[in-house]
Amino acid sequence: MPIGDKIKRLRQEKNWSQDQLAEKIDIGRRFISNYETGKNLPSASTLQKLAEVFGVSVDYLLSDEQTKNLASIPIVDKTLLEYFEEIQNMNPSDQQAIKTLLEAMIIKNKMTNLIQNPKP
């Protein structure tokens, strides 16, 4: 499902108008309309605000997949696998810092891909 459709569906589930959503994330209503119709893509900071206000992840907003079975995704890079195993032993605040950093890098990569390979 395209990001615009997700934004519209999430907004409607909350029974918010475009004006109400725009006010909640501090942007103009026209931006919401353009996102929902696919004319524009939200910036990284707007994506973060949308995710927060809707209670979803940025990855959910950017992903075309409905659901992902994470257990079936093999980590072939042994160094990454070792890092992820070590992260399990860290305190929650350090784990959250790593999650934030990873999410930022994933958002950057997805935004780059969207810009370089726009879907018709």
N, C-alpha and C positions, 0 to 999 in steps of 0.2 A: 504494500500500500504506500503510495507516495506521501511525502511528509505533509503536503498541504491537506490531503484527505485526513491524515491523522490529527492534525491541528483542529480541523473543522469538527471531526467526530468527538474529540476530547472536549472541545468548547461546548458543543451541543449537549454532551453528557452532563456537563455542569450547569446547563441552562443559562449560559452566559451569551450575551450579544458580542459582536465583534468590538463594539465600543467598550464593554466591560472588560474583556480580555486585554485590550490595548491599554486601558487604564491600569490594570493589575501589573503589567510588565513595563509600563512607562514608555509606550511608543504610540504613534498615530494609528488610527483605525485603518487607514488605507494600507498600511503595512500588513495588517492581519488579512485583509482582503486579498492582497497580492500573494501572500504566502499560501492561502487556501486555494487560490486559483492556479497556483504554480507559476505565476509571473516572476516571482522573486524567491530567493532562498534566505532564510534568517541568518544573521551573523552568528558567530560562535557565542557571543555574550547573550544574544536574544534566545538562542537555542537553550542555553543554561537557564534563563529565566522561564522559558516555556516549560522546560522539564520540571522545574521547581514548583511552578504554579499548578501544573497538572498532576504532580506526584509520580512522574515517570522518569526514566533515564534518558539522557541525550541519545544514547545508543538506540533506544527504542524508537525515538523520533526519526533518526537517520536510517535505520535499517529497513530494508524492503521485506525482510523475512518476518512472518508472524511470530513464530517461536523458533527457538534454537535449542537443540539438545546438546548442551555443553559437554556432557560426559562422553559424547561420541567424537569430540574434536581432539585428535591426538596432538601432543606437543612433541614435535620431532627434534627441535633444538634442545639438546641435552643441558646446555647452560641455562636456558630459560626454565626448563623443568626444575633444575636445582634451585634457581632463584625463587620460583613459586613455592617449592617445598620449604625454603628458609623463611619465606614471608609468613607461612602458617605459624611459625614459632615467635613472631614479633608481637609486641603489645598492640592493642586495637588502634591507638592513635597513629602509630607508625604504619600499620596496615592501611588506614584511611588515607594517609599521605601518599602512599604508593598507588592506591586506587585513583586518587585525584590526578596524579601525574599520568598514569596510564590512560585515564579517560580523556585528558587534554590531548595526548598524542593521538589517540584514536579519532577524536573529533577533528583534529588537524588533518589527519590522513583522509578521512571521509569527505571533508569539505574540499580538499585538494582534488580528490577523485570526482566529486560532483562538478567542480568547475572545469576540470580537464575533459570529462566525459559526460556532458549533460545528456539526459534522457529526453527523447522527443515527446 
